[in-house]
Amino acid sequence: MLIKALQPEIVHIEGNTLVPAKAVCYKKEDDGSITERTKPRTHQFENGLKEKMKEELKGVSIFPTSKYIFLSITYGLNSSNEYKKLDLDNRAKTILDALKGAVYEDDMQVKVLLTDKIFLENKPESYYQFSVKILDKKSEKLLYKHLSRIGR
């Protein structure tokens, strides 16, 4: 049972889409400076998700928020090979960067990040899901109380 104070403001689910890993490469320019570049596939995914969220949240005055948030990300994978190789932190970074400017002003506002992956045996497609909860003192206290039970 989800406690009302912890219900997210946003739940976003997208099927048949794999979140690309945040892979940054560096290029030394002719003048000796080093340029950081994101792979085109990752950049395209981030921009697409950002635009989708901006459109969905158009007219919702609380977004982009300047408050702390709790972000939960789940990857459901129907391939055992993909499940074994999925790098959670780099995929989470892709989503974190995509939500900047649409859901929150800066990803430094993510106070709690929970990310997991599940194997979808005999399912036709993979998916990813994220939820966003804007934290106030009450919801933050409840969240930490419930998260502390996980480690027991």
C-alpha positions, 0 to 999 in steps of 0.5 A: 500500500502506498502512503498518500504522502509518498504518491508521486507527482509523475509516473512515466512508462515507455515500452519497447524502448531501451534507455541508452547508457550515458557514454561520454567521449572526449576529443582533443581539438586542433587548438589543444582544448578537450571537448566532451561529447555525448554519443548521438543515440544518447543525445537523441534519447535525452532530447526526445524525453525532455521534449515529451516531458515538457509537453506533458507538463505544459501548464503544470505550475509546479514543474520544473520544480526547484525543490528536492525530489525522489526519483525512482527508475525501473528497467524491465528487460525481456532479454536475459543478456541485456539484463545481465549487461545493463549498467544501472548508473549510466542509464540513470544518468541519461534519464537524470540529464533528460529531465533537467529543465522539464521536471527539475531545474538541475539534477543536483535536486535529486536527493534520493535516487532508487534504480532497479532492473527486473527480468521479464521472462516470456514478455514481448517487450522491455520497458522503462519507468520512472516516478518523481516525488517532490519532497517536503519535510513530511514526505522526506521523513516517511520516505527515509523511514520506509527505505530504512526497512529495506536494508533489514 
